[in-house]
Amino acid sequence: MRLSPILSAYIGRNYLVAFLGALAVICGLVLLFDIIELIRRAAGKTSVSLLLLIQMALLKLPQMIQILLPFAVMIGGMIVFWRLTRSRELVVTRAAGVSVWQFLTPVMGIVFFVGVLNVVAFNPLAARLFARYEVLQDKMMLRLSNPLAFSAGGGLWLRETVRNQQIILHAVHVRQSGFDLNLRNVSIFVIEENRFARRFDASTAVLADGQIDLRNVWVMEPGKPSENLATLRLPTTLTLSKIQDNFASPETISFWDLPGFIRFTESSGFSAHKHRMHFQSLLSSPLLLCAMVMVAAVFSLRPNLRAGGILLRLAGGVGAGFLLYFFSKVVFALGLSNTLPPALAAWSPAVVTLLVGLSTLFHQEDG
């Protein structure tokens, strides 16, 4: 029997209301806890106002929505399936010859559309707002300042503070070689007590742990003639590992910009493994949302009303969701450590959950 458009619209509308309600409640709780955490971290900083902290929490919220979306999808599905089962609407629907797969179709369609919309449209907005959030964190001194900026057009910019000196390094071309960083067309600016102190321009440089070796260097200081040196060694606190750890976080880069950033980073000799993992997880997210609908269906389509097993099934569904979250984090960590390929680590939680949900529903519905 073919599912009627009216019934599809009715089930889809009910699910959409339940999903948006669950998402709103979860986001409200997360926003409240984020504001409390920011207030704790800003304690003692009189220059940081409550209004600014609320603004920071709101800037971070879209990024948190992407993390919480699978839970909202699952909870919304459990609410609507449980309500339709309790009111006997699904019982009547099944008696009319409609199978579980047919009335799951509109829900799966909505969820898949939400997942695609999240990746192609909402993610770029969330990435931009999260980047502004991190900039505000740096300005408010709520975390360590990021010493690195890296882009295809601007080259590499590094910044470090040593005692009362601020040192800014710019290199047009960058190449990693082993544990050293080879730089070309290098400029180093030294600022002391908010005043320009000196500048070094070098054709090439090598950044190793604890030092920068410059070659063919021009040294310029205010009030003094320029001096050319064949080599010059400067001390530094920057290391290759510190530089790599401070690349732009994947969450601040739009889905559409990630492939170009990965290509540029890897062509410069750096590892973009973390960004590749994030890109694959974004691609797999619509499938993960569909898998969460299956989890919701398994625990809420056939509750034993007379035995009072509703709460037990709902608790089981929530527990299964957290178990899936823990499993996905473990697999993601294995992917980050290169134990698993990025595609396998990003896609396996969604695929495994979908297959388990399908097999359980087949067992429940078809024996």
C-alpha positions in Angstrom: 0.0 0.0 0.0 1.2 3.5 -0.9 1.4 6.0 1.9 -1.0 8.9 1.3 0.4 12.4 1.0 -2.0 13.6 3.8 -0.8 11.0 6.3 2.9 11.7 5.3 2.3 15.4 5.9 0.6 14.7 9.2 3.5 12.5 10.5 6.1 14.9 9.2 4.5 17.9 10.8 4.2 16.2 14.1 7.8 15.2 14.0 9.0 18.6 12.9 7.2 20.2 15.9 8.7 17.6 18.3 12.2 18.0 16.9 12.2 21.8 17.0 10.8 21.7 20.6 13.5 19.2 21.7 16.2 21.3 20.0 15.0 24.5 21.6 15.0 23.0 25.1 18.5 21.5 24.7 19.9 24.7 23.2 18.4 26.7 26.1 20.1 24.5 28.7 23.4 24.6 26.8 23.3 28.4 26.5 22.6 28.7 30.2 25.6 26.5 31.2 27.9 28.3 28.7 27.0 31.6 30.2 27.7 30.3 33.7 31.1 28.8 32.6 32.1 32.1 30.9 31.2 34.1 34.0 33.4 31.7 36.1 36.3 32.1 33.7 36.0 35.9 33.6 35.8 36.3 37.3 38.2 39.0 38.5 38.3 40.7 35.0 36.5 44.0 35.5 36.8 44.9 31.8 34.6 42.0 30.8 30.9 42.8 31.0 28.0 40.4 31.4 26.6 41.6 28.1 29.8 40.6 26.3 29.8 37.1 27.9 26.2 36.6 26.8 27.2 37.7 23.3 30.1 35.2 23.3 27.8 32.4 24.4 25.4 33.2 21.6 28.3 33.2 19.1 29.2 29.7 20.3 25.7 28.4 20.3 25.4 27.6 16.5 28.5 25.4 16.8 27.0 23.6 19.8 23.8 23.1 17.8 25.7 21.1 15.3 27.0 18.8 18.0 23.6 18.5 19.7 21.6 17.9 16.5 21.7 14.1 16.6 20.4 14.1 20.2 17.6 16.5 19.2 16.7 14.3 16.2 16.5 11.2 18.4 14.6 12.8 21.2 12.1 14.4 18.8 11.6 11.0 17.1 11.0 9.3 20.4 8.5 11.9 21.5 6.4 11.8 18.3 6.5 8.0 18.0 5.6 7.5 21.6 2.7 10.0 21.4 1.3 8.5 18.1 1.6 5.0 19.6 -0.1 6.1 22.9 -3.0 7.7 21.1 -3.4 4.5 19.0 -2.9 6.5 15.7 -0.1 4.2 14.6 -2.2 1.2 15.6 -4.9 2.4 13.2 -2.3 3.2 10.5 -0.9 -0.3 10.7 -4.3 -1.8 10.6 -4.9 0.0 7.4 -1.9 -1.8 5.9 0.8 0.8 6.3 4.1 -0.7 7.4 6.7 0.8 9.7 9.0 1.6 6.8 6.3 3.6 5.1 5.4 5.9 8.0 9.2 6.3 8.8 9.7 7.6 5.2 8.5 11.2 5.8 10.5 11.4 9.1 13.6 10.2 7.4 13.1 12.6 4.5 12.8 15.6 6.9 15.9 14.5 8.9 18.0 13.9 5.8 17.0 17.4 4.5 17.9 18.9 7.9 21.2 17.2 7.8 22.1 18.4 4.3 20.9 21.9 5.1 23.0 21.9 8.2 26.2 21.0 6.2 25.8 23.3 3.2 24.1 26.3 4.8 24.2 26.3 8.6 27.8 25.1 9.0 29.3 28.1 7.1 27.4 30.5 9.4 28.3 28.5 12.5 32.0 28.5 11.5 32.1 32.2 11.0 30.4 33.0 14.3 32.7 30.5 16.1 35.7 32.2 14.6 34.5 35.5 16.1 33.9 33.8 19.4 37.5 32.6 19.5 38.8 36.1 18.6 36.8 37.5 21.5 38.3 34.8 23.8 41.7 36.0 22.8 40.9 39.6 23.4 39.3 38.9 26.8 42.3 36.8 27.8 40.0 33.9 28.6 42.5 31.5 26.9 46.0 31.5 25.6 46.5 33.7 22.6 46.8 32.0 19.2 50.3 32.7 17.9 49.5 31.6 14.3 47.7 32.8 11.2 48.1 30.8 8.0 46.4 31.4 4.6 47.0 30.9 0.9 47.1 34.6 0.2 48.9 35.9 3.3 51.5 33.2 3.9 52.5 32.4 7.5 52.2 34.9 10.4 53.7 34.1 13.8 53.5 36.1 17.0 55.3 35.5 20.3 55.8 37.6 23.4 59.2 37.4 25.3 59.4 39.5 28.4 58.7 43.1 27.2 59.2 42.3 23.6 56.6 41.4 21.0 58.0 39.5 18.0 56.0 39.2 14.7 57.3 36.9 12.0 55.9 36.8 8.4 57.0 34.3 5.7 55.7 34.3 2.2 56.6 30.7 1.5 56.7 27.8 4.0 57.8 24.2 3.8 58.2 21.6 6.5 61.2 19.4 6.4 61.4 16.8 9.1 61.3 18.6 12.4 62.4 22.0 10.9 60.4 24.7 9.2 62.0 26.2 6.1 60.9 29.8 5.3 61.4 32.1 2.4 61.0 35.9 2.1 61.0 36.3 5.8 60.3 39.6 7.8 60.7 39.8 11.5 59.4 42.8 13.5 60.5 43.5 17.1 58.3 45.8 19.2 59.5 46.9 22.6 57.2 48.8 25.0 54.7 49.5 22.1 57.4 51.0 20.0 59.1 49.6 16.8 62.6 48.5 17.8 64.1 46.7 14.8 63.3 44.7 11.7 65.0 41.7 10.1 64.5 40.8 6.4 66.0 37.5 5.2 65.9 35.6 2.0 65.6 32.3 3.8 65.3 31.0 7.4 65.0 27.7 9.3 62.9 27.5 12.4 64.1 24.8 14.7 63.3 24.2 18.3 64.6 27.2 20.3 66.1 29.2 17.4 65.6 30.8 14.0 68.5 30.7 11.6 68.4 33.6 9.1 70.4 33.8 5.9 71.2 36.9 3.8 69.7 39.2 6.5 69.1 42.9 6.4 69.0 44.5 9.9 67.1 47.8 10.2 66.8 49.9 13.3 65.5 53.5 13.7 68.2 56.1 13.4 70.9 53.6 12.2 72.0 52.6 8.7 70.8 49.2 7.4 73.3 46.3 7.9 73.6 43.2 5.8 74.7 39.9 7.5 75.3 36.5 5.9 73.7 34.6 8.8 72.0 35.5 12.0 70.5 33.3 14.8 67.6 34.5 17.0 66.2 32.7 20.0 62.5 31.8 20.0 60.0 30.0 22.2 58.1 28.7 19.1 58.4 25.1 18.1 57.0 23.1 15.2 54.6 21.2 17.4 53.3 24.5 18.9 52.7 25.9 15.5 50.9 22.9 14.2 48.7 22.8 17.3 47.6 26.4 16.7 46.4 26.0 13.2 42.9 27.4 12.7 40.5 24.9 14.4 38.4 22.9 11.9 35.2 24.3 13.6 36.1 27.8 12.4 36.4 26.9 8.7 33.3 26.6 6.5 32.4 23.3 4.9 33.0 24.9 1.5 36.4 26.2 2.4 37.7 23.0 4.1 38.9 21.2 0.9 40.9 24.2 -0.3 42.4 24.7 3.2 43.4 21.0 3.3 45.1 21.1 -0.1 47.0 24.3 0.8 48.1 23.1 4.2 49.3 19.7 2.8 51.0 21.3 -0.1 53.0 23.4 2.4 54.2 20.2 4.1 51.9 20.4 7.2 49.5 17.8 8.3 45.8 18.6 7.8 44.6 15.3 9.3 42.3 16.9 11.9 40.7 19.1 9.2 40.2 16.1 6.9 38.5 14.2 9.8 36.2 17.1 10.4 35.3 17.3 6.7 34.5 13.6 6.5 32.4 13.8 9.7 30.4 16.7 8.1 29.8 14.6 5.0 28.5 11.7 7.1 26.3 13.8 9.4 23.1 13.4 7.3 23.4 9.6 7.5 24.1 9.8 11.2 20.9 11.8 11.7 18.9 9.1 9.8 20.5 6.5 12.0 19.3 8.4 15.1 15.7 8.1 13.8 16.2 4.4 13.6 17.3 4.3 17.2 14.3 6.4 18.3 12.0 4.0 16.4 13.5 0.9 18.0 12.8 2.2 21.5 9.4 4.0 21.1 7.3 2.4 18.3 6.1 -0.6 20.4 6.1 0.3 24.1 4.3 -2.2 26.4 1.6 0.2 27.7 0.0 -2.3 30.1 3.3 -3.4 31.6 4.4 0.2 32.3 7.5 -0.2 30.2 7.4 3.3 28.6 9.8 5.0 30.9 12.2 2.0 30.6 12.2 2.2 26.8 12.6 6.0 26.8 15.6 5.6 29.2 17.0 2.9 27.0 16.7 5.1 24.0 18.5 8.0 25.7 21.2 5.6 27.0 21.6 4.2 23.5 22.1 7.8 22.2 24.8 8.5 24.8 26.5 5.1 24.0 26.5 6.1 20.3 28.1 9.4 21.2 30.8 7.8 23.3 31.4 5.2 20.5 31.7 8.0 17.9 34.2 9.9 20.0 36.4 6.9 20.6 36.4 6.1 16.8 37.1 9.8 16.1 40.0 9.7 18.4 41.3 6.6 16.7 41.1 8.5 13.4 42.9 11.5 14.8 45.8 9.2 15.9 46.0 7.7 12.4 45.0 4.3 13.8 42.0 4.3 11.4 41.7 6.1 8.0 39.7 9.4 8.2 36.8 8.2 6.1 36.4 5.0 8.0 36.6 6.7 11.4 34.1 9.4 10.3 31.5 7.1 8.6 31.6 4.0 10.7 29.5 5.3 13.7 26.7 6.4 11.3 26.8 3.2 9.2 27.0 0.8 12.3 24.1 2.6 14.0 22.0 2.6 10.9 22.6 -1.2 10.3 21.9 -2.0 14.0 18.7 0.0 13.9 17.6 -1.6 10.6 18.2 -5.1 11.8 16.4 -4.5 15.1 13.4 -3.0 13.4 13.3 -5.9 10.9 13.3 -8.3 13.9 10.6 -6.4 15.7 8.3 -5.9 12.7 8.9 -8.9 10.5 10.1 -11.4 13.1 
